[in-house]
Each structure stands twice: as structure tokens, then as C-alpha cells.
Amino acid sequence: MNIIRHTKQRQVILEELMKLTSHPTAEELYFIIKKRLPKISIATVYRNLELMAHEGSIKRLETRGKQRRYDGRTDNHLHVQCKICDKVRDVEHGSLEALEAELIDLADKYLDFSDIEYHVEFLGICQECQQIKS
């Protein structure tokens, strides 16, 4: 894997993303970063987020909805997404190792696949949207 040089812009993008637990879109992050770097363009934010996701220093979330979301946490963890507003939150849990081993074993044994990856998705309705809906 090539290590990408962290420019000042990339460093600010990473710093701001690491402060957030909201799993922002590039556009949401752009408006935060613009306060520190007024001349930065949205294209620069998109490009740098994709580069950092590719290198593994951040995660690009595969969620439903039209816009990609990004996560500063790179450890193995789960997310829940609101079906109404698309908000994404971390799911705090115990060890995923047993579930992960079971899923991989299932795929190896019954599907005759190797090099298994998986995607677990939780969908629900957040408290804010529940209150609006009531």
C-alpha cells in the first residue's frame, strides 16, 4: 500500500473528521473545514476523503442513501442508519470475533467461497424522527 503524503489540507480534513461521530458526507465535512481553510474547494475535500479511504486511514461507509459517508474510526465496528433522515451512528457492542468467524465459516462451508468479506447493516428510525412521526 502506498502511503499518501499528508498535506495541510488533508491533515485538517482528517482532524475534523476524527472529531465527529456523525459519519458526515463530504459536503457536511466541507462546511466544517471551510471555517479553518476558507479557500478549500468541495472537490478537494471529496478527492482527499477518497484517497484517505483508499489508503485505509479512514473508512468510506457503504450505506443506503445518495451520498457517501465517512468515518474516522477504522476499527471493526457496526453502524445503524435512520431510514427517514439517513443519520448514521456507531453501534457499541462486544466482540464481533465470534460472529465474524461464524459468517466466514458459513460462507466457506456452504457457498464454497474464499477471501470472504461481509457487510452488516442495521436500519431503524432515530429518536428525533420517531418524535416527528408521533
N, C-alpha and C positions, 0 to 999 in steps of 0.2 A: 504494500500500500504506500503510495506517495504521501508524504507529509506536506500539507499545504502551508505555506508561509502565512502567518497571521499578520495582516496589515492592520493599521489603526482602525479602519472601518470594520474589518472582520472581528477584531477584538471587542469593539463596542457592541456589535451585534450579538456576539457570544455573551458578553457581560449582561446585557439587558435581557436576553432570553433566559439566562440562568437565574435571574431574579424572579421570573414568573412561574406560576404553577397553572396558568390558564391555557397553556398549549396554543399560543397565538398563531394566527395566519401571518403570512409575510406582510400583508397590508397593516394589520394591527400592530405588528412589531415596528414597521416603518414609521408610524406616527409617534411611537415612543422614542425611537432612535433619532428622529429628526430634531428632537429637543436638544440632543447633545451634538449632533452633526447636521446642522441646518441645510448643508449643500448636498447631502446624500440623496441619491435617486432611489425610487422603488425598485428599479431594475437591478441596482447594486445590491439591495437587500435580498431580493429573490436569488440572484446569482450566488451570493455568498452563503445563504442558507442551504442551497442545493450542494455547493462544494463541501460545506461542513458536514452535511448529512452523508454525502458520498464517502468522505474520509472517516466518518464514524464519531466525530466529536459532538454531534447532536443527533437526534432521531427525527425523521420525517414520519409523521403518523399517517397511516392508511385508514382514514375514517370516511364515513359517509358524508355527503355534502359536496359542495362545489370547490371549496378551497382547501389546499393542503394546510396542515397544522404542524407545528414544530415543537419539540420537547428538548429541554436542556439536559434532562436525565437520560443517560444511556444505559442504565442498568435494566435488567429484565423485569418489567412491571406491566400491569394491565391498566386499561382506561375504561371509563364509562362515558357515553356521549348522550346528550339530551336529544330526543327525537324531534323536539319542537324548535329549539334555538341553536342546536349544534354545539353547545358548550361541551368541553371535554375536561374531565377531571381524572386524577390518578385514583386507582383502587388500591387501598392499603390492604395487604394480605400477608399471610405467612409465606412459607417457601413454595415456590412453583415447581421445585425439582421433581416431586412425585408425579404431579400432573403432566409435566413435560415428558418425563420418562414413559409414562403410560401412553400418551399420544404418539410419541415416536415409535414405541413398541407396536402399537396398534397399526400404524401405517406400514411399518416394516413387515409385520407378520401377515396382514390381510390384504394389503394393497401392493405388495412387492415393490416398494419404492425405497430409495436410499437418499441420503443427504436431505433429510426432512426439515422443513421449516413450517411454522404454523402461525396463525393469526386468530386470537380470541377477541371477540368483540362483545361488549356489554352495551345495550341500548336501554334507555329509560327516559323518564321525564324528571327534570331537575325541580328543586323546591320552588324556585321562582316561577317556573312555567306551571307548576301544579297550582300555585296560588292564583295566577291569572286565569287558569282554566276553571277554577271553582266558582 
